[in-house]
Amino acid sequence: MKRILLLALGVFILSTAAALAATVTATGEGPSKEQALATAMRRAVEQGVGTMVKSSTTVVDSALVDDKILSHSKGYVTSYKIVKEQKNGDEFVITISANVDNKLLKDDIDALTILRKTVGNPRILVAFSNKSKDKLFKDKEFTEEIYNGIVESLTDKQFRVVDKAAAERFSMQQAETHEIDVDLNKAAAYGLKFHAEYTLFYNVSGVVREGAIGKSVLLNVKTQLIDNTRSQVITSKKVEQAGMGQTVDQALEKAAREGGKKIVNPMIEVLQKHWMDQQQNGALYTIVIDGVEDPEQIAKFTEMFEKFPLASGAKEVESGGGKTTFEAAYKGKRDQLDRDVLRTAKELGWSLKKVRAEGARSTWKKL
């Protein structure tokens, strides 16, 4: 009986160990042995990540996996053996047999998934610049195709998009100003009006060519991704997209939708990293209070505001002339920040009125 129990226990331990660790073979290249080995380890861990992500119904973004997991692949490799090593010109090539800690890897992917679920994805206003001098690139059917391509790519990646009617109103307003460049404050303010954390502002130019059997078009799609809270451009991208058809309209239609899809991809990683950093560390906000200059009142406001769960790093940065300027990192949205400012004031027995808000800066009047 004891022998049966011991045998069963041994089988259980071996099966558990196999589940917790996996032996994989991977090859890496690099200008040095160290870099080739590091690449091989990364690829060994990538195999484990790929298996786990495929077996899960939850989408885990590749940029986050790269940033949070693959950037320290060595930590998941418990041991390894070099099975082949060679040099091709100036490049080293190393193949390893590595033991990857699957349990640690799964725990980190699960934590990343929970974080993504908690944070969610931001809401985006997609707006078209109506500044093109060429009427071809302002045609309604053409602009709808490129807009639909952008929105399709964003929604496929589980981003929320402000409704089309709101985006069209913003584009019309921009056209009526006759300004060459978009005003970041206006774009950000309009996005915030519709509770969008970001505005993707794009414009299109291009050339149309006569072909032997039809028409061809080459589009240049340029975008700016604006952080609406701070009225700042966080990235700008440009892509080219060709299209062909029997007529100019057909060529434009083909290029438009594909160009719209194409411009989203290079912006996604920047957007998601920026959003995740803001949610984890908080965005920096500036709060100006008119009517507060007493050092004791300033210290009390700073101390009490920082006690709210979403606030951190609150500090006075400037005071004088009857006004005091505070800065704080805040992990919530703008309306939540305003709520906590008013709650702090109430606890101090103050009555505050917001007199101005622009991007991440708000000004309040103590009554």
TORKOL-4160 file (C-alpha; in steps of 0.2 Angstrom, whole numbers, padded with zeros to 4 digits, m for minus):
367
<pt num="1" X="0000" Y="0000" Z="0000"/>
<pt num="2" X="0014" Y="0012" Z="0005"/>
<pt num="3" X="0023" Y="0008" Z="m0012"/>
<pt num="4" X="0007" Y="0012" Z="m0021"/>
<pt num="5" X="0005" Y="0029" Z="m0012"/>
<pt num="6" X="0023" Y="0033" Z="m0014"/>
<pt num="7" X="0022" Y="0029" Z="m0033"/>
<pt num="8" X="0006" Y="0040" Z="m0034"/>
<pt num="9" X="0014" Y="0054" Z="m0025"/>
<pt num="10" X="0029" Y="0053" Z="m0037"/>
<pt num="11" X="0018" Y="0054" Z="m0052"/>
<pt num="12" X="0009" Y="0069" Z="m0045"/>
<pt num="13" X="0026" Y="0078" Z="m0041"/>
<pt num="14" X="0032" Y="0075" Z="m0058"/>
<pt num="15" X="0016" Y="0080" Z="m0067"/>
<pt num="16" X="0016" Y="0096" Z="m0056"/>
<pt num="17" X="0034" Y="0100" Z="m0060"/>
<pt num="18" X="0030" Y="0098" Z="m0079"/>
<pt num="19" X="0016" Y="0110" Z="m0077"/>
<pt num="20" X="0026" Y="0123" Z="m0068"/>
<pt num="21" X="0041" Y="0122" Z="m0080"/>
<pt num="22" X="0043" Y="0119" Z="m0098"/>
<pt num="23" X="0059" Y="0115" Z="m0108"/>
<pt num="24" X="0060" Y="0123" Z="m0125"/>
<pt num="25" X="0073" Y="0126" Z="m0138"/>
<pt num="26" X="0076" Y="0143" Z="m0145"/>
<pt num="27" X="0089" Y="0152" Z="m0156"/>
<pt num="28" X="0095" Y="0170" Z="m0155"/>
<pt num="29" X="0107" Y="0181" Z="m0165"/>
<pt num="30" X="0117" Y="0196" Z="m0160"/>
<pt num="31" X="0134" Y="0206" Z="m0162"/>
<pt num="32" X="0140" Y="0198" Z="m0146"/>
<pt num="33" X="0138" Y="0181" Z="m0137"/>
<pt num="34" X="0129" Y="0190" Z="m0123"/>
<pt num="35" X="0116" Y="0198" Z="m0135"/>
<pt num="36" X="0113" Y="0182" Z="m0144"/>
<pt num="37" X="0110" Y="0173" Z="m0128"/>
<pt num="38" X="0098" Y="0187" Z="m0122"/>
<pt num="39" X="0088" Y="0185" Z="m0139"/>
<pt num="40" X="0087" Y="0166" Z="m0137"/>
<pt num="41" X="0080" Y="0168" Z="m0119"/>
<pt num="42" X="0068" Y="0181" Z="m0125"/>
<pt num="43" X="0062" Y="0169" Z="m0139"/>
<pt num="44" X="0061" Y="0155" Z="m0127"/>
<pt num="45" X="0049" Y="0165" Z="m0116"/>
<pt num="46" X="0039" Y="0171" Z="m0131"/>
<pt num="47" X="0035" Y="0153" Z="m0134"/>
<pt num="48" X="0027" Y="0151" Z="m0117"/>
<pt num="49" X="0018" Y="0168" Z="m0119"/>
<pt num="50" X="0011" Y="0163" Z="m0136"/>
<pt num="51" X="0005" Y="0146" Z="m0129"/>
<pt num="52" X="m0004" Y="0154" Z="m0114"/>
<pt num="53" X="m0012" Y="0169" Z="m0124"/>
<pt num="54" X="m0018" Y="0156" Z="m0137"/>
<pt num="55" X="m0027" Y="0146" Z="m0123"/>
<pt num="56" X="m0035" Y="0161" Z="m0116"/>
<pt num="57" X="m0050" Y="0170" Z="m0122"/>
<pt num="58" X="m0044" Y="0187" Z="m0115"/>
<pt num="59" X="m0034" Y="0198" Z="m0127"/>
<pt num="60" X="m0017" Y="0203" Z="m0120"/>
<pt num="61" X="m0009" Y="0218" Z="m0130"/>
<pt num="62" X="0008" Y="0214" Z="m0137"/>
<pt num="63" X="0015" Y="0231" Z="m0132"/>
<pt num="64" X="0011" Y="0227" Z="m0114"/>
<pt num="65" X="0018" Y="0210" Z="m0115"/>
<pt num="66" X="0034" Y="0217" Z="m0122"/>
<pt num="67" X="0035" Y="0231" Z="m0109"/>
<pt num="68" X="0030" Y="0221" Z="m0094"/>
<pt num="69" X="0036" Y="0203" Z="m0098"/>
<pt num="70" X="0048" Y="0201" Z="m0112"/>
<pt num="71" X="0059" Y="0215" Z="m0107"/>
<pt num="72" X="0065" Y="0204" Z="m0092"/>
<pt num="73" X="0064" Y="0187" Z="m0100"/>
<pt num="74" X="0079" Y="0181" Z="m0091"/>
<pt num="75" X="0069" Y="0181" Z="m0075"/>
<pt num="76" X="0058" Y="0167" Z="m0082"/>
<pt num="77" X="0072" Y="0156" Z="m0087"/>
<pt num="78" X="0077" Y="0145" Z="m0072"/>
<pt num="79" X="0091" Y="0136" Z="m0081"/>
<pt num="80" X="0098" Y="0134" Z="m0099"/>
<pt num="81" X="0111" Y="0124" Z="m0109"/>
<pt num="82" X="0119" Y="0130" Z="m0125"/>
<pt num="83" X="0116" Y="0116" Z="m0138"/>
<pt num="84" X="0124" Y="0125" Z="m0153"/>
<pt num="85" X="0135" Y="0140" Z="m0155"/>
<pt num="86" X="0142" Y="0147" Z="m0171"/>
<pt num="87" X="0148" Y="0164" Z="m0179"/>
<pt num="88" X="0142" Y="0170" Z="m0196"/>
<pt num="89" X="0153" Y="0184" Z="m0201"/>
<pt num="90" X="0151" Y="0197" Z="m0187"/>
<pt num="91" X="0136" Y="0189" Z="m0180"/>
<pt num="92" X="0135" Y="0176" Z="m0166"/>
<pt num="93" X="0121" Y="0163" Z="m0167"/>
<pt num="94" X="0117" Y="0153" Z="m0151"/>
<pt num="95" X="0104" Y="0139" Z="m0149"/>
<pt num="96" X="0099" Y="0135" Z="m0131"/>
<pt num="97" X="0088" Y="0122" Z="m0122"/>
<pt num="98" X="0079" Y="0132" Z="m0108"/>
<pt num="99" X="0068" Y="0128" Z="m0094"/>
<pt num="100" X="0055" Y="0142" Z="m0093"/>
<pt num="101" X="0045" Y="0145" Z="m0076"/>
<pt num="102" X="0027" Y="0143" Z="m0083"/>
<pt num="103" X="0019" Y="0147" Z="m0066"/>
<pt num="104" X="0028" Y="0163" Z="m0064"/>
<pt num="105" X="0025" Y="0168" Z="m0082"/>
<pt num="106" X="0006" Y="0163" Z="m0080"/>
<pt num="107" X="0005" Y="0173" Z="m0064"/>
<pt num="108" X="0012" Y="0189" Z="m0073"/>
<pt num="109" X="0001" Y="0187" Z="m0088"/>
<pt num="110" X="m0014" Y="0185" Z="m0077"/>
<pt num="111" X="m0010" Y="0200" Z="m0067"/>
<pt num="112" X="m0007" Y="0210" Z="m0083"/>
<pt num="113" X="m0024" Y="0204" Z="m0089"/>
<pt num="114" X="m0033" Y="0209" Z="m0073"/>
<pt num="115" X="m0024" Y="0226" Z="m0074"/>
<pt num="116" X="m0031" Y="0228" Z="m0092"/>
<pt num="117" X="m0048" Y="0223" Z="m0087"/>
<pt num="118" X="m0048" Y="0236" Z="m0072"/>
<pt num="119" X="m0041" Y="0250" Z="m0083"/>
<pt num="120" X="m0051" Y="0247" Z="m0099"/>
<pt num="121" X="m0047" Y="0256" Z="m0115"/>
<pt num="122" X="m0049" Y="0275" Z="m0117"/>
<pt num="123" X="m0062" Y="0284" Z="m0127"/>
<pt num="124" X="m0056" Y="0292" Z="m0143"/>
<pt num="125" X="m0063" Y="0307" Z="m0154"/>
<pt num="126" X="m0058" Y="0303" Z="m0172"/>
<pt num="127" X="m0059" Y="0320" Z="m0182"/>
<pt num="128" X="m0055" Y="0325" Z="m0200"/>
<pt num="129" X="m0045" Y="0340" Z="m0204"/>
<pt num="130" X="m0055" Y="0349" Z="m0218"/>
<pt num="131" X="m0040" Y="0360" Z="m0223"/>
<pt num="132" X="m0036" Y="0351" Z="m0240"/>
<pt num="133" X="m0036" Y="0363" Z="m0255"/>
<pt num="134" X="m0040" Y="0348" Z="m0266"/>
<pt num="135" X="m0059" Y="0345" Z="m0267"/>
<pt num="136" X="m0055" Y="0327" Z="m0271"/>
<pt num="137" X="m0049" Y="0324" Z="m0253"/>
<pt num="138" X="m0064" Y="0333" Z="m0246"/>
<pt num="139" X="m0078" Y="0323" Z="m0255"/>
<pt num="140" X="m0090" Y="0316" Z="m0242"/>
<pt num="141" X="m0089" Y="0297" Z="m0249"/>
<pt num="142" X="m0070" Y="0298" Z="m0248"/>
<pt num="143" X="m0069" Y="0305" Z="m0230"/>
<pt num="144" X="m0082" Y="0293" Z="m0224"/>
<pt num="145" X="m0072" Y="0278" Z="m0231"/>
<pt num="146" X="m0056" Y="0284" Z="m0222"/>
<pt num="147" X="m0065" Y="0288" Z="m0206"/>
<pt num="148" X="m0073" Y="0270" Z="m0207"/>
<pt num="149" X="m0056" Y="0262" Z="m0209"/>
<pt num="150" X="m0049" Y="0271" Z="m0194"/>
<pt num="151" X="m0064" Y="0267" Z="m0183"/>
<pt num="152" X="m0064" Y="0249" Z="m0189"/>
<pt num="153" X="m0046" Y="0247" Z="m0183"/>
<pt num="154" X="m0049" Y="0255" Z="m0166"/>
<pt num="155" X="m0065" Y="0246" Z="m0162"/>
<pt num="156" X="m0057" Y="0229" Z="m0168"/>
<pt num="157" X="m0044" Y="0233" Z="m0154"/>
<pt num="158" X="m0058" Y="0236" Z="m0141"/>
<pt num="159" X="m0056" Y="0255" Z="m0141"/>
<pt num="160" X="m0072" Y="0266" Z="m0138"/>
<pt num="161" X="m0075" Y="0280" Z="m0151"/>
<pt num="162" X="m0085" Y="0295" Z="m0150"/>
<pt num="163" X="m0100" Y="0295" Z="m0162"/>
<pt num="164" X="m0098" Y="0300" Z="m0180"/>
<pt num="165" X="m0110" Y="0315" Z="m0179"/>
<pt num="166" X="m0100" Y="0323" Z="m0165"/>
<pt num="167" X="m0084" Y="0321" Z="m0175"/>
<pt num="168" X="m0092" Y="0329" Z="m0191"/>
<pt num="169" X="m0097" Y="0344" Z="m0181"/>
<pt num="170" X="m0079" Y="0347" Z="m0175"/>
<pt num="171" X="m0072" Y="0345" Z="m0192"/>
<pt num="172" X="m0085" Y="0358" Z="m0199"/>
<pt num="173" X="m0080" Y="0370" Z="m0185"/>
<pt num="174" X="m0062" Y="0368" Z="m0189"/>
<pt num="175" X="m0065" Y="0371" Z="m0208"/>
<pt num="176" X="m0075" Y="0387" Z="m0203"/>
<pt num="177" X="m0060" Y="0395" Z="m0194"/>
<pt num="178" X="m0049" Y="0394" Z="m0209"/>
<pt num="179" X="m0034" Y="0390" Z="m0198"/>
<pt num="180" X="m0020" Y="0381" Z="m0206"/>
<pt num="181" X="m0016" Y="0370" Z="m0191"/>
<pt num="182" X="m0028" Y="0363" Z="m0178"/>
<pt num="183" X="m0028" Y="0372" Z="m0161"/>
<pt num="184" X="m0024" Y="0359" Z="m0148"/>
<pt num="185" X="m0034" Y="0367" Z="m0134"/>
<pt num="186" X="m0049" Y="0367" Z="m0145"/>
<pt num="187" X="m0047" Y="0349" Z="m0151"/>
<pt num="188" X="m0044" Y="0344" Z="m0133"/>
<pt num="189" X="m0059" Y="0354" Z="m0126"/>
<pt num="190" X="m0070" Y="0347" Z="m0139"/>
<pt num="191" X="m0064" Y="0329" Z="m0135"/>
<pt num="192" X="m0067" Y="0332" Z="m0116"/>
<pt num="193" X="m0085" Y="0338" Z="m0120"/>
<pt num="194" X="m0089" Y="0320" Z="m0126"/>
<pt num="195" X="m0079" Y="0312" Z="m0112"/>
<pt num="196" X="m0065" Y="0307" Z="m0124"/>
<pt num="197" X="m0048" Y="0305" Z="m0116"/>
<pt num="198" X="m0039" Y="0307" Z="m0133"/>
<pt num="199" X="m0042" Y="0315" Z="m0150"/>
<pt num="200" X="m0035" Y="0307" Z="m0166"/>
<pt num="201" X="m0035" Y="0322" Z="m0178"/>
<pt num="202" X="m0030" Y="0317" Z="m0196"/>
<pt num="203" X="m0028" Y="0325" Z="m0213"/>
<pt num="204" X="m0026" Y="0318" Z="m0231"/>
<pt num="205" X="m0017" Y="0324" Z="m0246"/>
<pt num="206" X="m0011" Y="0314" Z="m0262"/>
<pt num="207" X="m0009" Y="0313" Z="m0280"/>
<pt num="208" X="m0020" Y="0305" Z="m0294"/>
<pt num="209" X="m0011" Y="0298" Z="m0309"/>
<pt num="210" X="m0018" Y="0292" Z="m0326"/>
<pt num="211" X="m0013" Y="0274" Z="m0330"/>
<pt num="212" X="m0014" Y="0264" Z="m0346"/>
<pt num="213" X="m0029" Y="0254" Z="m0340"/>
<pt num="214" X="m0037" Y="0265" Z="m0326"/>
<pt num="215" X="m0033" Y="0277" Z="m0313"/>
<pt num="216" X="m0021" Y="0277" Z="m0298"/>
<pt num="217" X="m0020" Y="0287" Z="m0282"/>
<pt num="218" X="m0006" Y="0289" Z="m0269"/>
<pt num="219" X="m0013" Y="0295" Z="m0252"/>
<pt num="220" X="m0003" Y="0303" Z="m0238"/>
<pt num="221" X="m0012" Y="0301" Z="m0221"/>
<pt num="222" X="m0005" Y="0311" Z="m0207"/>
<pt num="223" X="m0012" Y="0310" Z="m0189"/>
<pt num="224" X="m0009" Y="0318" Z="m0172"/>
<pt num="225" X="m0014" Y="0309" Z="m0156"/>
<pt num="226" X="m0019" Y="0322" Z="m0143"/>
<pt num="227" X="m0020" Y="0319" Z="m0125"/>
<pt num="228" X="m0036" Y="0329" Z="m0121"/>
<pt num="229" X="m0033" Y="0331" Z="m0103"/>
<pt num="230" X="m0016" Y="0340" Z="m0105"/>
<pt num="231" X="m0019" Y="0347" Z="m0123"/>
<pt num="232" X="m0003" Y="0339" Z="m0129"/>
<pt num="233" X="0002" Y="0329" Z="m0144"/>
<pt num="234" X="0009" Y="0313" Z="m0138"/>
<pt num="235" X="0013" Y="0306" Z="m0156"/>
<pt num="236" X="0012" Y="0310" Z="m0174"/>
<pt num="237" X="0012" Y="0298" Z="m0188"/>
<pt num="238" X="0011" Y="0297" Z="m0207"/>
<pt num="239" X="0008" Y="0283" Z="m0219"/>
<pt num="240" X="0006" Y="0281" Z="m0238"/>
<pt num="241" X="m0007" Y="0271" Z="m0246"/>
<pt num="242" X="m0010" Y="0267" Z="m0265"/>
<pt num="243" X="m0026" Y="0263" Z="m0274"/>
<pt num="244" X="m0031" Y="0258" Z="m0291"/>
<pt num="245" X="m0048" Y="0258" Z="m0301"/>
<pt num="246" X="m0057" Y="0261" Z="m0317"/>
<pt num="247" X="m0061" Y="0278" Z="m0311"/>
<pt num="248" X="m0054" Y="0291" Z="m0299"/>
<pt num="249" X="m0068" Y="0288" Z="m0287"/>
<pt num="250" X="m0065" Y="0269" Z="m0286"/>
<pt num="251" X="m0046" Y="0272" Z="m0284"/>
<pt num="252" X="m0049" Y="0284" Z="m0270"/>
<pt num="253" X="m0062" Y="0273" Z="m0261"/>
<pt num="254" X="m0050" Y="0258" Z="m0261"/>
<pt num="255" X="m0035" Y="0269" Z="m0254"/>
<pt num="256" X="m0046" Y="0278" Z="m0241"/>
<pt num="257" X="m0052" Y="0263" Z="m0231"/>
<pt num="258" X="m0035" Y="0254" Z="m0231"/>
<pt num="259" X="m0026" Y="0270" Z="m0227"/>
<pt num="260" X="m0037" Y="0273" Z="m0213"/>
<pt num="261" X="m0034" Y="0256" Z="m0206"/>
<pt num="262" X="m0015" Y="0257" Z="m0209"/>
<pt num="263" X="m0013" Y="0274" Z="m0199"/>
<pt num="264" X="m0020" Y="0266" Z="m0183"/>
<pt num="265" X="m0007" Y="0252" Z="m0181"/>
<pt num="266" X="0009" Y="0263" Z="m0178"/>
<pt num="267" X="m0001" Y="0273" Z="m0165"/>
<pt num="268" X="m0008" Y="0259" Z="m0155"/>
<pt num="269" X="0007" Y="0255" Z="m0145"/>
<pt num="270" X="0011" Y="0273" Z="m0140"/>
<pt num="271" X="m0007" Y="0276" Z="m0136"/>
<pt num="272" X="m0009" Y="0260" Z="m0125"/>
<pt num="273" X="0008" Y="0264" Z="m0116"/>
<pt num="274" X="0003" Y="0282" Z="m0113"/>
<pt num="275" X="m0014" Y="0277" Z="m0106"/>
<pt num="276" X="m0007" Y="0263" Z="m0095"/>
<pt num="277" X="0006" Y="0275" Z="m0088"/>
<pt num="278" X="m0007" Y="0287" Z="m0084"/>
<pt num="279" X="m0019" Y="0275" Z="m0075"/>
<pt num="280" X="m0005" Y="0267" Z="m0065"/>
<pt num="281" X="0005" Y="0283" Z="m0060"/>
<pt num="282" X="m0008" Y="0296" Z="m0063"/>
<pt num="283" X="m0009" Y="0311" Z="m0074"/>
<pt num="284" X="m0001" Y="0327" Z="m0068"/>
<pt num="285" X="m0014" Y="0341" Z="m0064"/>
<pt num="286" X="m0013" Y="0359" Z="m0060"/>
<pt num="287" X="m0025" Y="0367" Z="m0048"/>
<pt num="288" X="m0025" Y="0386" Z="m0045"/>
<pt num="289" X="m0035" Y="0393" Z="m0031"/>
<pt num="290" X="m0039" Y="0412" Z="m0030"/>
<pt num="291" X="m0041" Y="0418" Z="m0012"/>
<pt num="292" X="m0029" Y="0406" Z="m0004"/>
<pt num="293" X="m0012" Y="0412" Z="0001"/>
<pt num="294" X="m0011" Y="0408" Z="0020"/>
<pt num="295" X="0003" Y="0395" Z="0023"/>
<pt num="296" X="m0007" Y="0386" Z="0035"/>
<pt num="297" X="m0022" Y="0384" Z="0024"/>
<pt num="298" X="m0011" Y="0379" Z="0009"/>
<pt num="299" X="m0003" Y="0365" Z="0020"/>
<pt num="300" X="m0020" Y="0359" Z="0026"/>
<pt num="301" X="m0027" Y="0358" Z="0008"/>
<pt num="302" X="m0012" Y="0349" Z="0002"/>
<pt num="303" X="m0012" Y="0336" Z="0016"/>
<pt num="304" X="m0031" Y="0333" Z="0015"/>
<pt num="305" X="m0032" Y="0332" Z="m0004"/>
<pt num="306" X="m0018" Y="0319" Z="m0005"/>
<pt num="307" X="m0028" Y="0308" Z="0007"/>
<pt num="308" X="m0040" Y="0304" Z="m0007"/>
<pt num="309" X="m0036" Y="0287" Z="m0015"/>
<pt num="310" X="m0034" Y="0293" Z="m0033"/>
<pt num="311" X="m0022" Y="0307" Z="m0028"/>
<pt num="312" X="m0004" Y="0307" Z="m0024"/>
<pt num="313" X="0011" Y="0319" Z="m0024"/>
<pt num="314" X="0001" Y="0335" Z="m0020"/>
<pt num="315" X="0012" Y="0350" Z="m0018"/>
<pt num="316" X="0012" Y="0369" Z="m0018"/>
<pt num="317" X="0022" Y="0375" Z="m0033"/>
<pt num="318" X="0018" Y="0394" Z="m0032"/>
<pt num="319" X="0009" Y="0407" Z="m0022"/>
<pt num="320" X="0007" Y="0426" Z="m0022"/>
<pt num="321" X="m0005" Y="0439" Z="m0026"/>
<pt num="322" X="m0019" Y="0431" Z="m0017"/>
<pt num="323" X="m0017" Y="0415" Z="m0027"/>
<pt num="324" X="m0009" Y="0398" Z="m0024"/>
<pt num="325" X="m0005" Y="0385" Z="m0037"/>
<pt num="326" X="m0005" Y="0366" Z="m0033"/>
<pt num="327" X="0001" Y="0351" Z="m0043"/>
<pt num="328" X="m0004" Y="0333" Z="m0040"/>
<pt num="329" X="m0004" Y="0316" Z="m0049"/>
<pt num="330" X="m0021" Y="0309" Z="m0051"/>
<pt num="331" X="m0027" Y="0292" Z="m0057"/>
<pt num="332" X="m0045" Y="0296" Z="m0060"/>
<pt num="333" X="m0054" Y="0307" Z="m0073"/>
<pt num="334" X="m0056" Y="0326" Z="m0073"/>
<pt num="335" X="m0073" Y="0326" Z="m0066"/>
<pt num="336" X="m0067" Y="0315" Z="m0052"/>
<pt num="337" X="m0053" Y="0327" Z="m0048"/>
<pt num="338" X="m0065" Y="0341" Z="m0048"/>
<pt num="339" X="m0076" Y="0331" Z="m0035"/>
<pt num="340" X="m0061" Y="0328" Z="m0024"/>
<pt num="341" X="m0056" Y="0347" Z="m0025"/>
<pt num="342" X="m0073" Y="0352" Z="m0019"/>
<pt num="343" X="m0073" Y="0338" Z="m0005"/>
<pt num="344" X="m0057" Y="0345" Z="0001"/>
<pt num="345" X="m0063" Y="0362" Z="0001"/>
<pt num="346" X="m0079" Y="0357" Z="0010"/>
<pt num="347" X="m0069" Y="0348" Z="0024"/>
<pt num="348" X="m0059" Y="0364" Z="0026"/>
<pt num="349" X="m0075" Y="0375" Z="0027"/>
<pt num="350" X="m0072" Y="0383" Z="0011"/>
<pt num="351" X="m0084" Y="0387" Z="m0003"/>
<pt num="352" X="m0076" Y="0385" Z="m0021"/>
<pt num="353" X="m0082" Y="0390" Z="m0038"/>
<pt num="354" X="m0073" Y="0384" Z="m0054"/>
<pt num="355" X="m0070" Y="0399" Z="m0065"/>
<pt num="356" X="m0059" Y="0391" Z="m0079"/>
<pt num="357" X="m0053" Y="0374" Z="m0085"/>
<pt num="358" X="m0041" Y="0371" Z="m0099"/>
<pt num="359" X="m0033" Y="0354" Z="m0102"/>
<pt num="360" X="m0025" Y="0348" Z="m0085"/>
<pt num="361" X="m0026" Y="0366" Z="m0077"/>
<pt num="362" X="m0041" Y="0372" Z="m0068"/>
<pt num="363" X="m0044" Y="0389" Z="m0059"/>
<pt num="364" X="m0055" Y="0390" Z="m0043"/>
<pt num="365" X="m0061" Y="0405" Z="m0034"/>
<pt num="366" X="m0063" Y="0404" Z="m0015"/>
<pt num="367" X="m0080" Y="0413" Z="m0011"/>
